[in-house]
Amino acid sequence: MRTMAQLLADFIVEERAYVNAHLDDFTWTGVDVYAIKEDGTRTGWGYSCRNGEIALKHKDELLEKYDRVIVRDNATRKEKCYQNSRHRKP
Protein backbone atom coordinates (compact mmCIF):
# COMPACT_ATOMS: atom_id res chain seq x y z
CA MET A 1 0.00 0.00 0.00
CA ARG A 2 2.89 2.35 0.76
CA THR A 3 4.33 1.87 -2.74
CA MET A 4 0.94 2.52 -4.35
CA ALA A 5 0.48 5.67 -2.22
CA GLN A 6 3.89 6.96 -3.33
CA LEU A 7 3.03 6.28 -6.97
CA LEU A 8 -0.30 8.07 -6.58
CA ALA A 9 1.41 11.07 -5.01
CA ASP A 10 3.92 11.20 -7.89
CA PHE A 11 1.08 10.97 -10.40
CA ILE A 12 -0.84 13.81 -8.72
CA VAL A 13 2.22 16.09 -8.74
CA GLU A 14 2.95 15.35 -12.41
CA GLU A 15 -0.71 15.72 -13.43
CA ARG A 16 -0.99 19.10 -11.72
CA ALA A 17 2.17 20.37 -13.41
CA TYR A 18 0.92 19.17 -16.81
CA VAL A 19 -2.52 20.74 -16.43
CA ASN A 20 -1.05 24.05 -15.25
CA ALA A 21 1.36 24.09 -18.20
CA HIS A 22 -1.47 23.37 -20.68
CA LEU A 23 -4.38 25.18 -19.03
CA ASP A 24 -5.91 26.29 -22.35
CA ASP A 25 -6.50 22.64 -23.23
CA PHE A 26 -8.67 22.17 -20.14
CA THR A 27 -10.47 25.51 -19.72
CA TRP A 28 -13.28 26.20 -22.21
CA THR A 29 -15.90 28.19 -20.32
CA GLY A 30 -16.15 31.01 -17.83
CA VAL A 31 -14.00 34.03 -17.22
CA ASP A 32 -10.69 34.13 -15.34
CA VAL A 33 -9.49 37.16 -13.40
CA TYR A 34 -5.95 37.54 -12.13
CA ALA A 35 -3.59 40.30 -11.08
CA ILE A 36 -0.16 41.15 -12.40
CA LYS A 37 2.63 41.84 -9.91
CA GLU A 38 4.92 44.86 -10.15
CA ASP A 39 7.63 42.75 -11.81
CA GLY A 40 5.19 41.85 -14.62
CA THR A 41 4.56 38.26 -13.57
CA ARG A 42 1.16 36.79 -12.84
CA THR A 43 0.12 36.31 -9.23
CA GLY A 44 -0.21 32.73 -8.05
CA TRP A 45 -3.97 32.90 -7.58
CA GLY A 46 -7.03 34.45 -9.13
CA TYR A 47 -10.73 33.93 -9.75
CA SER A 48 -12.58 31.63 -12.13
CA CYS A 49 -16.05 33.05 -12.66
CA ARG A 50 -19.20 31.78 -14.38
CA ASN A 51 -19.77 35.00 -16.28
CA GLY A 52 -18.33 38.40 -17.09
CA GLU A 53 -20.48 40.29 -14.61
CA ILE A 54 -19.05 38.41 -11.65
CA ALA A 55 -15.54 38.67 -13.14
CA LEU A 56 -15.79 42.45 -13.37
CA LYS A 57 -16.70 42.68 -9.67
CA HIS A 58 -13.60 40.66 -8.79
CA LYS A 59 -11.57 42.85 -11.16
CA ASP A 60 -12.60 45.92 -9.19
CA GLU A 61 -11.59 44.23 -5.92
CA LEU A 62 -8.17 43.32 -7.29
CA LEU A 63 -7.59 46.83 -8.69
CA GLU A 64 -7.77 48.14 -5.12
CA LYS A 65 -4.60 46.17 -4.35
CA TYR A 66 -2.81 45.73 -7.70
CA ASP A 67 -2.00 48.13 -10.53
CA ARG A 68 -2.91 45.72 -13.35
CA VAL A 69 -5.61 43.06 -13.62
CA ILE A 70 -6.32 40.72 -16.53
CA VAL A 71 -9.84 39.51 -17.37
CA ARG A 72 -9.81 36.52 -19.75
CA ASP A 73 -12.80 35.03 -21.55
CA ASN A 74 -11.97 31.32 -21.74
CA ALA A 75 -14.33 30.60 -24.65
CA THR A 76 -12.74 33.15 -26.97
CA ARG A 77 -9.34 33.25 -25.24
CA LYS A 78 -9.44 37.06 -25.41
CA GLU A 79 -7.86 39.02 -22.59
CA LYS A 80 -8.40 42.57 -21.48
CA CYS A 81 -5.95 44.39 -19.24
CA TYR A 82 -7.27 46.91 -16.73
CA GLN A 83 -4.89 49.37 -15.09
CA ASN A 84 -5.29 51.42 -11.97
CA SER A 85 -3.14 54.51 -12.30
CA ARG A 86 -4.32 55.84 -8.93
CA HIS A 87 -2.80 53.00 -6.93
CA ARG A 88 0.61 53.86 -5.52
CA LYS A 89 2.64 51.92 -2.97
CA PRO A 90 3.84 53.97 0.03
Secondary structure by P-SEA (a helix, b strand, c coil): caaaaaaaaaaaaaaaaaaaacccccccbbbbbbbbcccccccccccccccaaaaaaaaaaaaacccbbbbbcccccbbbbbbccccccc
